[in-house]
Amino acid sequence: MQQKFTPNHLIQYLYQETNLCDTLAIEETLDEDVSLREEFESLSEAYRQLPKVKFSPSDQAIRNILRYSEHTALTEQA
């Protein structure tokens, strides 16, 4: 029985968020199904064109988080 994969399945596979069974099934289907392979290649190309962004919090945000954590830890101990 051939499993039907949606674009959501392919995106999960692209981001390496599929479990082992799904990964193997998708890879096997990609080898056999030309239209699915073309759809995956299109998604893969779009993925490569996305900007690679890294977010880092400001020093003030980190201080606020640490202060809040310290405050709640002291409150819980009381």
PADRENVEX-949767 format. One record per residue (C-alpha): residue number from 0; residue in three letters; x, y, z. Coordinates in nm, 2 decimals, padded with zeros to 4 digits. Layout:
BEGIN
resi  resn  px  py  pz
NUM  ALA  X  Y  Z
...
//
This chain:
BEGIN
resi  resn  px  py  pz
0  MET  00.00  00.00  00.00
1  GLN  00.14  00.33  -00.11
2  GLN  00.12  00.60  00.16
3  LYS  00.00  00.94  00.06
4  PHE  00.22  01.22  00.18
5  THR  00.11  01.58  00.21
6  PRO  00.32  01.90  00.18
7  ASN  00.31  01.91  00.56
8  HIS  00.48  01.57  00.57
9  LEU  00.75  01.69  00.33
10  ILE  00.81  02.00  00.53
11  GLN  00.85  01.80  00.85
12  TYR  01.09  01.57  00.67
13  LEU  01.28  01.88  00.53
14  TYR  01.32  02.01  00.89
15  GLN  01.41  01.66  01.01
16  GLU  01.11  01.65  01.24
17  THR  00.98  01.31  01.13
18  ASN  01.02  00.99  01.32
19  LEU  01.23  00.71  01.18
20  CYS  00.94  00.51  01.03
21  ASP  00.80  00.82  00.85
22  THR  01.15  00.92  00.73
23  LEU  01.21  00.58  00.57
24  ALA  00.87  00.58  00.42
25  ILE  00.91  00.93  00.27
26  GLU  01.25  00.85  00.13
27  GLU  01.12  00.53  -00.03
28  THR  00.83  00.72  -00.18
29  LEU  01.05  01.00  -00.30
30  ASP  01.26  00.74  -00.49
31  GLU  00.95  00.60  -00.66
32  ASP  00.71  00.89  -00.71
33  VAL  00.84  01.16  -00.95
34  SER  00.56  01.41  -00.88
35  LEU  00.63  01.39  -00.50
36  ARG  01.00  01.42  -00.56
37  GLU  00.94  01.74  -00.78
38  GLU  00.72  01.88  -00.50
39  PHE  00.99  01.81  -00.24
40  GLU  01.26  01.96  -00.46
41  SER  01.04  02.28  -00.49
42  LEU  01.00  02.29  -00.11
43  SER  01.36  02.23  -00.06
44  GLU  01.46  02.51  -00.30
45  ALA  01.23  02.75  -00.11
46  TYR  01.38  02.64  00.22
47  ARG  01.73  02.71  00.09
48  GLN  01.62  03.07  -00.01
49  LEU  01.49  03.15  00.34
50  PRO  01.72  03.38  00.53
51  LYS  01.92  03.22  00.80
52  VAL  01.83  03.42  01.11
53  LYS  01.97  03.38  01.46
54  PHE  01.80  03.56  01.74
55  SER  01.97  03.66  02.06
56  PRO  01.81  03.84  02.35
57  SER  01.94  04.17  02.47
58  ASP  02.14  04.19  02.79
59  GLN  01.85  04.37  02.96
60  ALA  01.61  04.09  02.87
61  ILE  01.85  03.83  03.01
62  ARG  01.88  04.04  03.33
63  ASN  01.50  04.06  03.36
64  ILE  01.47  03.68  03.32
65  LEU  01.73  03.61  03.58
66  ARG  01.58  03.87  03.82
67  TYR  01.24  03.71  03.78
68  SER  01.38  03.36  03.83
69  GLU  01.56  03.47  04.14
70  HIS  01.24  03.64  04.27
71  THR  01.02  03.34  04.21
72  ALA  01.28  03.10  04.36
73  LEU  01.29  03.31  04.68
74  THR  00.91  03.34  04.69
75  GLU  00.87  02.96  04.66
76  GLN  01.12  02.90  04.94
77  ALA  00.93  03.12  05.19
//
